[in-house]
Amino acid sequence: MTADAHPQKRADIQGLRGIAVLAVVLFHISHAALPGGFAGVDIFFVISGYLITQILLRDMEAGAFRLRDFYQRRVRRLFPALFAVLAFTLVAGLIILPPKLLSELVYSQFFTTLFLSNFAFARLADYFDASASLKPLLHTWSLGVEEQFYLVFPLLLLALRRFARRFLWGIIAGLAVVSLVAAQITIRPEAAFYLPTTRAFELLIGALTVWAQGRFILGDKIKRLLSVLGIFLLVASLIFLNDLVPFPGLWALPPCLGAALLLLTADGWGNKLISAPPLVWTGDLSYSLYLWHWPLLVFARLVFGEALWIMLPVVILAFVFAVLSRRYIEQPFLEKRPRHVWLLAGGVMALSIVSALLVFGARGLPQRFNAAERAAFAAADDFSPDRKRCHIAQNARRDYRDTCVLGGHAPSVAVWGDSEGVELAKALADQGEGVRQITASACPPSVDYTIAYNRACRDHNADMLLHLKSDPNIRTVILAVNYRRYDAENSAAMMGGLELSALDLQAASKQVVLLYPLPVYDFDPPSQVGLALRLGRDPLKVGMSRAQFDRENGRTIAALDEFARAHNLTVVRPSDVLCDAQRCRVYDLAAGVLYFNGQHLGMKGASLMIPAFRNH
């Protein structure tokens, strides 16, 4: 995405960049707009690997390569626009972001400044989850991957040319295979997505394209065929990939190979198609557009909500910013070659780091807001104090006897579910119940059910079901599921396994309580309520319409209704507590903010649910 352009700039490569950045922008506007749009970054990686390898080999073969000059070009290419965006993001964050989100912003700013943000986000974020939409610098992970590659790859090429020239391309191909295998088998999806070791194969595919270009002479017919195949692979990837497939790994090969084929067939039919002037123009803006569009979308969503109508003017604004950024920030540093580049680079990095540390040390400057606003933002911490101790992490295992017992006496109630049940278990315990909490991330209480990224779930459920059935103290089992988390493809399997769990428990003389779907949100309720108060809006209007809730959950509720009636099961409907005929809310005048994030009730919200359980 940020590789120096080849001296003879190819229109088709700029068009390919344009496709890549437009795909990412569309995906960021709405995952439904282009489900595989996130693969635009993979296309960028292939382009970057291709161009950088060409430049490095050209300079090395001419005896003109200087490591210092290479890195200086990288600084001139990368730093100006990036640090302009960092400055804008910090200023906007100081105005808009609540303390917790501002602290997270400057945390990521610190690592972005050091080109290590991909490592930070590998610890903190799933790129596809709802909380990701609140991180204005999330997109800088890809810059980190690229710059880490650029730090190592020139040294690798120098070493291979000197000590293993005959095996240079074989070693590069081997490293690409090792990286691909690592991406495929890495257990933690966040690590596979963000880390350079599991992304290197994409850049190395670009490098191997340079070898293929010099090794094979393609006839016009073959070029046309491969070019069309490249377009097909790109289009199919952008349409049919989605955020539910394990990625990267083998699923990353179609967009990467599609990009490689187009790089290889410079004048094929597909190349002429993507050389259309609008795509080339967009490709020229791609670096600045990539940098600017995401923070603008994040801040717009925080202020105006998730309505799609606001996204069009924001994207237009991103293009305006990109044009101005390229004209007045990028190009002057590339064309005029300012003196003291290293001093300037060190200065802006130091300034960015110091400002991030100061804001982080001030805990996000909560004094910017009044007491009511601070109370709303503080709901982000209104989760169970036992969550860290008692909730089982994704892919982790815990023996039944080591699951948490809450309430101070022998548990007669078990809350079995995914993370949806954590605060409910604590709220029940606070009301005097003895509760055994059996909650595991991304693992619904559905026997014989597993999903690609959580294979430990099936074994966990089988073990917990066995012990729950044989535990004489447990009389009631509450099954809690974040139904919206499980996609349509897996929903039937999950529901089938949930029904088996319920029937097995019922056969063991346990009272089974089905917790129906909770209204969940693709925004952060504490932030939205706090901002509503700050902007003079009614916080009771923050939420979703009842019609939207019914539309999103109608099929699930109908299936649960049919099952519960057929087997005389107890049901609790969160929507009876949190919604009225017109609206589902995230705020209550007496209790305050009811959610600590878009997917989970806070302790205040969970406490409101307790009477619904006691009525059964």
C-alpha positions as CSV (number, residue, x, y, z in Angstrom):
1,M,0.0,0.0,0.0
2,T,2.9,2.3,0.7
3,A,5.6,0.9,-1.5
4,D,7.6,3.3,-3.6
5,A,6.2,3.5,-7.1
6,H,8.2,1.8,-9.9
7,P,10.0,4.3,-12.1
8,Q,7.8,3.3,-15.0
9,K,4.5,3.6,-13.2
10,R,1.9,1.1,-14.6
11,A,-1.7,2.3,-14.9
12,D,-3.0,-1.2,-14.1
13,I,-1.1,-1.3,-10.8
14,Q,-2.6,2.0,-9.8
15,G,-6.0,0.7,-10.8
16,L,-5.4,-2.4,-8.7
17,R,-4.6,-0.1,-5.8
18,G,-7.8,1.7,-6.5
19,I,-9.8,-1.5,-6.4
20,A,-8.1,-2.5,-3.1
21,V,-8.7,0.7,-1.3
22,L,-12.3,1.0,-2.5
23,A,-12.9,-2.6,-1.3
24,V,-11.6,-1.7,2.1
25,V,-13.7,1.5,2.3
26,L,-16.9,-0.3,1.3
27,F,-16.3,-3.0,3.8
28,H,-15.7,-0.4,6.5
29,I,-18.9,1.4,5.6
30,S,-20.9,-1.8,6.0
31,H,-19.7,-5.4,6.1
32,A,-22.8,-6.3,4.0
33,A,-21.8,-3.8,1.3
34,L,-18.9,-5.9,0.2
35,P,-18.4,-8.9,2.6
36,G,-14.8,-9.7,1.4
37,G,-13.7,-6.1,1.1
38,F,-11.2,-6.6,3.9
39,A,-9.1,-8.6,1.4
40,G,-8.2,-5.3,-0.2
41,V,-5.4,-5.1,2.3
42,D,-4.1,-8.5,1.1
43,I,-4.1,-7.1,-2.5
44,F,-2.0,-4.1,-1.2
45,F,0.4,-6.5,0.4
46,V,1.0,-8.4,-2.8
47,I,1.5,-5.1,-4.7
48,S,3.9,-3.9,-2.1
49,G,6.0,-7.1,-2.1
50,Y,6.1,-6.9,-5.9
51,L,7.2,-3.3,-6.2
52,I,9.7,-3.4,-3.3
53,T,11.4,-6.5,-4.7
54,Q,11.7,-4.9,-8.1
55,I,13.2,-1.8,-6.6
56,L,15.6,-3.7,-4.3
57,L,16.8,-6.1,-7.0
58,R,17.3,-3.3,-9.6
59,D,19.4,-1.2,-7.2
60,M,21.4,-4.2,-5.9
61,E,22.2,-5.4,-9.4
62,A,23.3,-1.9,-10.4
63,G,25.5,-1.6,-7.2
64,A,23.4,1.4,-6.2
65,F,21.7,0.0,-3.1
66,R,22.2,1.8,0.2
67,L,20.2,0.7,3.2
68,R,20.2,4.2,4.6
69,D,18.8,5.6,1.4
70,F,16.1,2.9,1.3
71,Y,14.9,3.6,4.7
72,Q,15.0,7.4,4.1
73,R,12.7,6.9,1.1
74,R,10.4,4.9,3.4
75,V,10.3,7.8,5.9
76,R,9.6,10.4,3.2
77,R,6.9,8.2,1.7
78,L,5.2,7.2,4.9
79,F,5.6,9.7,7.7
80,P,4.1,12.9,6.5
81,A,0.5,11.7,5.8
82,L,0.6,9.2,8.7
83,F,1.6,11.8,11.4
84,A,-0.9,14.3,10.0
85,V,-3.6,11.7,10.5
86,L,-2.3,10.9,14.0
87,A,-2.4,14.6,14.9
88,F,-6.0,14.9,13.6
89,T,-7.1,11.8,15.4
90,L,-5.7,12.9,18.7
91,V,-7.3,16.4,18.4
92,A,-10.7,14.9,17.4
93,G,-10.3,12.3,20.2
94,L,-9.8,15.0,22.8
95,I,-13.0,16.7,21.6
96,I,-15.2,13.6,21.1
97,L,-13.9,10.4,22.8
98,P,-14.9,9.4,26.3
99,P,-12.0,8.8,28.7
100,K,-11.7,5.0,28.2
101,L,-11.8,5.3,24.4
102,L,-9.3,8.2,24.4
103,S,-7.0,6.1,26.6
104,E,-7.3,3.3,24.1
105,L,-6.6,5.7,21.2
106,V,-3.4,7.0,22.6
107,Y,-2.3,3.5,23.6
108,S,-2.7,2.6,19.9
109,Q,-1.1,5.9,18.9
110,F,2.0,5.0,20.9
111,F,2.4,1.7,19.1
112,T,1.5,3.1,15.7
113,T,4.3,5.6,16.1
114,L,6.7,2.7,16.6
115,F,5.1,0.8,13.7
116,L,4.1,-2.0,16.2
117,S,0.3,-1.4,16.3
118,N,-0.4,-4.8,14.7
119,F,1.1,-6.4,17.8
120,A,-1.0,-4.2,20.1
121,F,-4.2,-5.0,18.3
122,A,-3.4,-8.7,18.2
123,R,-3.7,-8.4,22.0
124,L,-6.7,-6.1,22.2
125,A,-9.0,-6.5,19.2
126,D,-10.8,-8.8,16.8
127,Y,-10.8,-6.8,13.6
128,F,-14.3,-7.9,12.8
129,D,-16.0,-7.4,16.2
130,A,-18.2,-4.5,17.1
131,S,-15.6,-2.9,19.4
132,A,-13.3,-2.6,16.5
133,S,-15.5,0.2,15.1
134,L,-14.5,2.4,18.0
135,K,-10.7,2.2,17.4
136,P,-9.8,5.1,15.1
137,L,-6.3,3.7,14.4
138,L,-7.2,0.1,14.0
139,H,-6.3,0.3,10.3
140,T,-2.7,1.1,11.0
141,W,-2.0,-2.6,11.8
142,S,-1.3,-3.1,8.1
143,L,1.3,-0.3,8.1
144,G,3.0,-2.1,10.9
145,V,3.1,-5.4,9.0
146,E,4.5,-3.7,5.9
147,E,7.2,-1.7,7.7
148,Q,8.3,-4.8,9.7
149,F,8.6,-6.6,6.3
150,Y,10.6,-3.7,4.9
151,L,12.9,-3.8,7.9
152,V,13.8,-7.5,7.4
153,F,13.4,-8.1,3.7
154,P,16.2,-5.9,2.3
155,L,18.6,-7.6,4.7
156,L,17.4,-11.0,3.7
157,L,17.9,-10.2,0.0
158,L,21.4,-8.9,0.6
159,A,22.3,-12.0,2.6
160,L,20.8,-14.4,0.0
161,R,22.5,-12.6,-2.9
162,R,25.8,-12.8,-1.2
163,F,25.8,-16.3,0.4
164,A,23.1,-18.3,-1.4
165,R,22.4,-16.7,-4.7
166,R,21.5,-20.0,-6.4
167,F,18.9,-20.7,-3.8
168,L,17.5,-17.2,-3.4
169,W,14.0,-17.8,-4.9
170,G,13.7,-21.3,-3.5
171,I,14.3,-19.9,0.0
172,I,11.8,-17.1,-0.5
173,A,9.3,-19.6,-1.7
174,G,10.0,-21.8,1.3
175,L,9.5,-18.9,3.6
176,A,6.2,-18.1,1.9
177,V,5.0,-21.6,2.5
178,V,6.1,-21.6,6.1
179,S,4.2,-18.3,6.7
180,L,1.1,-19.7,5.0
181,V,1.1,-22.8,7.1
182,A,1.6,-20.7,10.2
183,A,-1.4,-18.6,9.2
184,Q,-3.5,-21.7,8.7
185,I,-2.7,-23.5,11.9
186,T,-2.4,-20.6,14.4
187,I,-5.0,-21.1,17.0
188,R,-5.7,-17.5,18.0
189,P,-7.4,-15.8,15.1
190,E,-6.3,-12.4,16.3
191,A,-2.6,-13.5,16.1
192,A,-3.1,-15.0,12.6
193,F,-4.7,-11.8,11.4
194,Y,-2.3,-9.2,12.7
195,L,1.2,-10.7,13.0
196,P,3.9,-10.3,10.4
197,T,4.8,-14.0,10.5
198,T,1.3,-15.0,9.3
199,R,1.1,-12.2,6.8
200,A,4.5,-12.5,5.2
201,F,3.4,-15.0,2.6
202,E,1.2,-12.3,1.0
203,L,4.1,-9.9,0.5
204,L,6.3,-12.8,-0.6
205,I,3.8,-13.8,-3.2
206,G,4.4,-10.3,-4.6
207,A,8.1,-11.0,-4.5
208,L,7.8,-14.3,-6.2
209,T,5.8,-12.6,-9.0
210,V,8.9,-10.7,-9.8
211,W,10.8,-14.0,-10.2
212,A,8.0,-15.4,-12.4
213,Q,8.0,-12.4,-14.6
214,G,11.7,-12.8,-15.3
215,R,11.5,-16.6,-15.6
216,F,8.5,-17.1,-17.9
217,I,7.8,-15.5,-21.3
218,L,4.0,-15.6,-21.7
219,G,2.3,-15.5,-25.1
220,D,-0.6,-13.1,-25.7
221,K,-3.2,-15.8,-25.4
222,I,-1.9,-17.0,-22.1
223,K,-1.7,-13.4,-20.8
224,R,-5.3,-12.8,-21.7
225,L,-6.4,-16.0,-20.0
226,L,-4.4,-15.4,-16.8
227,S,-5.5,-11.7,-16.7
228,V,-9.2,-12.7,-16.8
229,L,-8.5,-15.4,-14.2
230,G,-6.9,-12.7,-12.0
231,I,-10.0,-10.5,-12.3
232,F,-12.3,-13.5,-11.5
233,L,-10.3,-14.4,-8.4
234,L,-10.4,-10.8,-7.1
235,V,-14.1,-10.3,-7.8
236,A,-15.0,-13.7,-6.3
237,S,-12.9,-13.0,-3.2
238,L,-14.3,-9.6,-2.5
239,I,-17.9,-10.9,-2.9
240,F,-17.8,-14.3,-1.4
241,L,-15.2,-14.1,1.4
242,N,-16.6,-12.9,4.7
243,D,-15.6,-12.2,8.3
244,L,-16.7,-15.7,9.4
245,V,-14.1,-17.6,7.4
246,P,-10.7,-18.3,9.1
247,F,-8.4,-15.6,7.7
248,P,-5.7,-15.3,6.5
249,G,-4.4,-18.8,5.6
250,L,-5.7,-20.7,2.6
251,W,-8.6,-18.3,2.2
252,A,-6.2,-15.5,1.5
253,L,-4.7,-17.2,-1.5
254,P,-7.5,-16.3,-4.0
255,P,-7.2,-12.5,-3.7
256,C,-3.4,-12.7,-3.4
257,L,-3.1,-15.0,-6.5
258,G,-5.6,-12.8,-8.4
259,A,-3.4,-9.7,-7.7
260,A,-0.3,-11.6,-8.6
261,L,-1.7,-12.7,-11.9
262,L,-2.6,-9.2,-12.8
263,L,0.9,-8.0,-11.9
264,L,2.3,-10.7,-14.1
265,T,0.1,-9.9,-17.1
266,A,0.8,-6.3,-17.6
267,D,-1.2,-5.8,-20.8
268,G,-3.9,-8.5,-20.5
269,W,-7.6,-7.9,-20.9
270,G,-8.1,-7.6,-17.2
271,N,-5.2,-5.2,-16.8
272,K,-6.8,-2.9,-19.4
273,L,-10.1,-3.1,-17.6
274,I,-8.6,-2.0,-14.3
275,S,-6.6,0.8,-16.0
276,A,-9.7,2.9,-16.2
277,P,-8.9,6.5,-15.3
278,P,-11.2,6.6,-12.2
279,L,-9.5,3.6,-10.7
280,V,-6.1,4.9,-11.6
281,W,-6.9,8.2,-9.9
282,T,-8.2,6.4,-6.8
283,G,-5.1,4.3,-6.8
284,D,-3.0,7.5,-6.8
285,L,-4.9,8.5,-3.7
286,S,-4.9,5.1,-2.1
287,Y,-2.4,5.7,0.7
288,S,-4.0,8.9,1.9
289,L,-7.5,7.6,1.4
290,Y,-6.7,4.5,3.4
291,L,-5.3,6.6,6.2
292,W,-8.1,9.1,6.4
293,H,-11.3,7.2,5.8
294,W,-11.3,5.0,8.9
295,P,-10.9,7.6,11.6
296,L,-13.5,9.8,9.9
297,L,-15.9,6.8,9.9
298,V,-15.3,6.0,13.5
299,F,-15.8,9.6,14.7
300,A,-18.9,10.0,12.6
301,R,-20.4,6.8,14.0
302,L,-19.7,7.9,17.5
303,V,-21.4,11.3,17.0
304,F,-24.2,10.3,14.6
305,G,-24.7,6.6,15.2
306,E,-24.6,3.8,12.7
307,A,-27.1,5.2,10.2
308,L,-25.9,4.5,6.6
309,W,-27.1,7.9,5.4
310,I,-24.2,9.5,7.2
311,M,-21.6,7.3,5.6
312,L,-21.9,8.8,2.1
313,P,-20.9,12.4,3.1
314,V,-18.2,11.0,5.3
315,V,-16.7,9.0,2.4
316,I,-16.8,12.1,0.2
317,L,-15.0,14.0,3.0
318,A,-12.4,11.2,3.1
319,F,-11.8,11.7,-0.6
320,V,-11.4,15.4,-0.1
321,F,-9.0,14.9,2.8
322,A,-7.1,12.4,0.7
323,V,-6.8,14.8,-2.3
324,L,-5.5,17.6,0.0
325,S,-3.2,15.2,1.9
326,R,-1.6,13.9,-1.3
327,R,-1.2,17.3,-2.8
328,Y,0.0,19.2,0.2
329,I,1.6,16.6,2.5
330,E,2.7,13.5,0.5
331,Q,4.0,15.0,-2.7
332,P,6.1,17.8,-1.3
333,F,8.1,15.4,0.9
334,L,8.5,13.0,-2.0
335,E,9.5,15.7,-4.6
336,K,11.5,18.2,-2.7
337,R,13.6,15.8,-0.6
338,P,13.8,18.0,2.5
339,R,17.0,18.1,4.5
340,H,17.4,16.6,8.0
341,V,14.9,13.9,7.3
342,W,16.1,11.8,10.2
343,L,15.9,14.7,12.6
344,L,12.3,15.6,11.5
345,A,11.3,12.0,11.7
346,G,12.7,11.6,15.2
347,G,11.1,14.8,16.3
348,V,7.5,13.9,15.2
349,M,7.9,10.4,16.6
350,A,9.0,11.9,20.0
351,L,6.2,14.4,20.0
352,S,3.6,11.7,19.2
353,I,5.0,9.4,21.9
354,V,5.1,12.1,24.6
355,S,1.6,13.3,23.9
356,A,0.3,9.7,24.0
357,L,2.0,9.0,27.3
358,L,0.7,12.3,28.8
359,V,-3.0,11.6,27.9
360,F,-2.7,7.9,28.9
361,G,-1.2,8.9,32.2
362,A,-4.1,11.3,32.7
363,R,-6.5,8.4,32.3
364,G,-8.1,9.9,29.2
365,L,-8.7,13.3,30.8
366,P,-12.2,12.6,32.3
367,Q,-12.4,16.3,33.6
368,R,-13.4,17.2,30.0
369,F,-16.9,16.0,30.9
370,N,-19.5,16.8,33.5
371,A,-20.6,14.4,36.3
372,A,-23.6,12.9,34.4
373,E,-21.5,12.3,31.3
374,R,-18.7,10.7,33.3
375,A,-21.2,8.4,35.0
376,A,-22.5,7.3,31.6
377,F,-18.9,6.6,30.3
378,A,-18.1,4.8,33.6
379,A,-20.7,2.1,32.6
380,A,-18.0,0.7,30.4
381,D,-16.5,-0.7,33.6
382,D,-19.9,-2.0,34.9
383,F,-19.1,-5.6,34.3
384,S,-18.9,-8.4,36.8
385,P,-15.9,-8.1,39.2
386,D,-15.6,-11.8,38.8
387,R,-15.4,-11.8,35.0
388,K,-11.7,-12.1,34.7
389,R,-11.5,-14.8,37.4
390,C,-14.5,-16.9,36.5
391,H,-15.1,-16.5,32.7
392,I,-13.3,-19.1,30.6
393,A,-11.3,-17.6,27.7
394,Q,-11.8,-18.8,24.2
395,N,-10.2,-22.2,23.4
396,A,-9.3,-22.6,27.1
397,R,-10.5,-25.5,29.3
398,R,-11.5,-25.7,32.9
399,D,-12.7,-28.6,35.0
400,Y,-16.2,-28.5,36.3
401,R,-15.0,-28.4,40.0
402,D,-12.9,-25.4,39.2
403,T,-15.7,-23.3,37.7
404,C,-16.7,-20.4,40.0
405,V,-19.3,-20.7,42.8
406,L,-20.9,-17.3,43.5
407,G,-23.1,-16.3,46.4
408,G,-21.3,-17.8,49.3
409,H,-23.2,-21.1,49.7
410,A,-23.8,-24.3,47.8
411,P,-25.1,-23.5,44.4
412,S,-28.6,-24.6,43.4
413,V,-28.5,-22.6,40.1
414,A,-26.1,-22.9,37.2
415,V,-25.7,-20.3,34.5
416,W,-24.3,-22.2,31.5
417,G,-23.5,-20.2,28.4
418,D,-21.2,-18.0,26.5
419,S,-20.1,-14.5,27.7
420,E,-23.8,-13.5,27.7
421,G,-24.2,-15.2,31.1
422,V,-21.4,-13.6,33.1
423,E,-23.2,-10.6,34.6
424,L,-26.4,-12.5,35.0
425,A,-24.6,-15.1,37.2
426,K,-23.2,-12.3,39.4
427,A,-26.5,-10.5,39.6
428,L,-28.3,-13.7,40.7
429,A,-25.6,-14.3,43.3
430,D,-25.9,-10.7,44.6
431,Q,-29.6,-11.4,45.2
432,G,-28.9,-14.3,47.4
433,E,-28.8,-17.3,45.0
434,G,-26.0,-19.8,45.2
435,V,-24.8,-19.9,41.5
436,R,-22.3,-22.0,39.6
437,Q,-21.0,-19.9,36.7
438,I,-20.1,-21.9,33.6
439,T,-19.4,-19.4,30.9
440,A,-16.9,-19.6,28.1
441,S,-16.1,-17.1,25.3
442,A,-17.8,-17.9,21.9
443,C,-19.0,-21.2,23.3
444,P,-22.8,-21.5,23.5
445,P,-24.2,-24.4,25.7
446,S,-24.8,-26.5,22.6
447,V,-23.6,-30.1,22.7
448,D,-21.9,-31.5,19.6
449,Y,-21.5,-28.0,18.3
450,T,-18.2,-26.5,17.3
451,I,-17.1,-23.6,15.1
452,A,-13.9,-23.3,13.1
453,Y,-12.2,-20.9,15.4
454,N,-13.2,-22.6,18.7
455,R,-12.8,-26.3,18.5
456,A,-12.4,-26.7,22.2
457,C,-16.0,-25.7,22.7
458,R,-17.5,-29.1,21.9
459,D,-15.3,-30.9,24.4
460,H,-16.0,-28.2,27.1
461,N,-19.8,-28.6,26.6
462,A,-19.7,-32.4,26.7
463,D,-17.8,-32.3,30.0
464,M,-20.0,-29.6,31.6
465,L,-23.3,-31.3,30.5
466,L,-22.1,-34.6,32.1
467,H,-21.3,-32.9,35.4
468,L,-24.4,-30.7,35.5
469,K,-26.6,-33.8,35.1
470,S,-24.9,-35.6,37.9
471,D,-24.6,-32.7,40.3
472,P,-27.3,-33.2,43.0
473,N,-27.1,-29.6,44.2
474,I,-28.0,-28.1,40.9
475,R,-31.8,-27.8,40.5
476,T,-32.0,-25.1,37.8
477,V,-29.8,-24.5,34.7
478,I,-30.1,-21.2,32.9
479,L,-28.9,-21.5,29.2
480,A,-27.6,-18.1,28.1
481,V,-26.6,-17.4,24.5
482,N,-25.6,-14.4,22.4
483,Y,-27.7,-15.7,19.5
484,R,-26.6,-12.8,17.2
485,R,-23.0,-13.9,17.4
486,Y,-23.6,-17.1,15.5
487,D,-24.0,-16.7,11.8
488,A,-26.9,-18.1,9.7
489,E,-24.7,-21.0,8.4
490,N,-23.9,-22.2,12.0
491,S,-27.2,-21.1,13.6
492,A,-29.1,-24.3,12.8
493,A,-26.3,-26.5,14.2
494,M,-26.0,-24.3,17.3
495,M,-29.8,-24.3,17.9
496,G,-29.9,-28.1,17.4
497,G,-27.2,-28.6,19.9
498,L,-28.9,-26.2,22.4
499,E,-32.1,-28.2,22.2
500,L,-30.2,-31.4,22.9
501,S,-28.5,-29.8,25.9
502,A,-31.9,-28.7,27.3
503,L,-33.6,-32.0,26.7
504,D,-30.7,-33.9,28.3
505,L,-30.8,-31.7,31.4
506,Q,-34.6,-32.0,31.6
507,A,-34.3,-35.7,31.5
508,A,-31.9,-35.5,34.5
509,S,-34.7,-33.7,36.4
510,K,-33.2,-30.2,36.1
511,Q,-35.4,-27.2,35.6
512,V,-34.2,-25.6,32.3
513,V,-34.6,-21.9,31.7
514,L,-34.0,-20.6,28.2
515,L,-32.8,-17.0,28.1
516,Y,-34.1,-15.5,24.9
517,P,-32.2,-13.1,22.6
518,L,-30.9,-10.0,24.2
519,P,-31.0,-6.8,22.2
520,V,-27.4,-6.3,21.0
521,Y,-25.9,-3.3,19.3
522,D,-23.1,-2.5,16.9
523,F,-22.2,0.6,18.8
524,D,-20.9,1.2,22.4
525,P,-23.8,2.1,24.6
526,P,-21.8,3.9,27.4
527,S,-20.1,6.1,24.7
528,Q,-23.4,6.8,22.9
529,V,-25.3,7.7,26.1
530,G,-22.5,9.9,27.3
531,L,-22.2,11.7,23.9
532,A,-26.0,12.1,23.8
533,L,-25.9,13.8,27.2
534,R,-23.0,16.0,26.0
535,L,-24.8,17.0,22.8
536,G,-28.1,17.7,24.6
537,R,-29.9,14.7,23.2
538,D,-32.3,12.4,25.0
539,P,-30.4,9.3,26.2
540,L,-33.6,7.3,26.3
541,K,-33.6,7.4,22.5
542,V,-30.3,5.6,22.3
543,G,-31.0,2.0,21.3
544,M,-33.0,0.4,18.4
545,S,-36.6,0.3,17.3
546,R,-38.6,-2.7,18.5
547,A,-39.3,-3.4,14.9
548,Q,-35.6,-3.8,14.2
549,F,-35.2,-6.1,17.2
550,D,-38.1,-8.3,16.0
551,R,-36.7,-8.3,12.5
552,E,-33.2,-9.4,13.6
553,N,-34.4,-12.0,16.1
554,G,-37.8,-13.1,14.9
555,R,-36.7,-16.4,13.5
556,T,-34.7,-17.3,16.5
557,I,-37.5,-16.4,18.9
558,A,-40.0,-18.4,16.8
559,A,-37.8,-21.5,16.9
560,L,-37.3,-21.1,20.7
561,D,-41.0,-20.6,21.2
562,E,-41.9,-23.8,19.3
563,F,-39.3,-25.8,21.2
564,A,-40.2,-24.4,24.7
565,R,-43.9,-25.1,24.1
566,A,-43.3,-28.6,22.9
567,H,-41.2,-29.5,26.0
568,N,-42.8,-27.3,28.6
569,L,-39.6,-25.3,29.3
570,T,-39.3,-22.1,31.3
571,V,-38.4,-19.0,29.2
572,V,-37.2,-15.5,30.1
573,R,-37.4,-12.8,27.5
574,P,-34.9,-9.9,28.0
575,S,-37.0,-7.9,25.5
576,D,-39.9,-7.8,28.0
577,V,-37.6,-5.9,30.4
578,L,-35.5,-3.8,28.0
579,C,-38.0,-3.0,25.3
580,D,-41.5,-1.5,25.0
581,A,-43.8,-1.5,22.0
582,Q,-41.7,1.1,20.2
583,R,-38.1,0.9,21.3
584,C,-35.4,-1.2,23.0
585,R,-33.2,1.0,25.2
586,V,-29.7,1.0,26.6
587,Y,-30.5,3.6,29.3
588,D,-32.8,3.7,32.3
589,L,-33.6,6.9,34.2
590,A,-33.2,5.1,37.6
591,A,-30.5,2.6,36.8
592,G,-28.4,4.5,34.2
593,V,-26.6,2.8,31.3
594,L,-27.7,-0.9,31.1
595,Y,-24.8,-2.2,28.9
596,F,-21.1,-2.1,29.4
597,N,-20.6,-2.7,25.7
598,G,-22.8,-3.4,22.7
599,Q,-23.0,-7.1,23.2
600,H,-23.3,-7.4,27.0
601,L,-25.5,-6.1,29.8
602,G,-23.7,-4.4,32.6
603,M,-24.4,-5.2,36.2
604,K,-27.2,-2.6,36.3
605,G,-28.9,-4.1,33.3
606,A,-28.4,-7.7,34.6
607,S,-29.9,-6.7,37.9
608,L,-33.1,-5.5,36.1
609,M,-33.5,-9.0,34.7
610,I,-33.6,-10.8,38.1
611,P,-37.3,-10.3,38.8
612,A,-38.0,-12.0,35.5
613,F,-36.2,-15.1,36.8
614,R,-37.9,-15.0,40.2
615,N,-41.3,-15.0,38.6
616,H,-40.8,-18.6,37.4
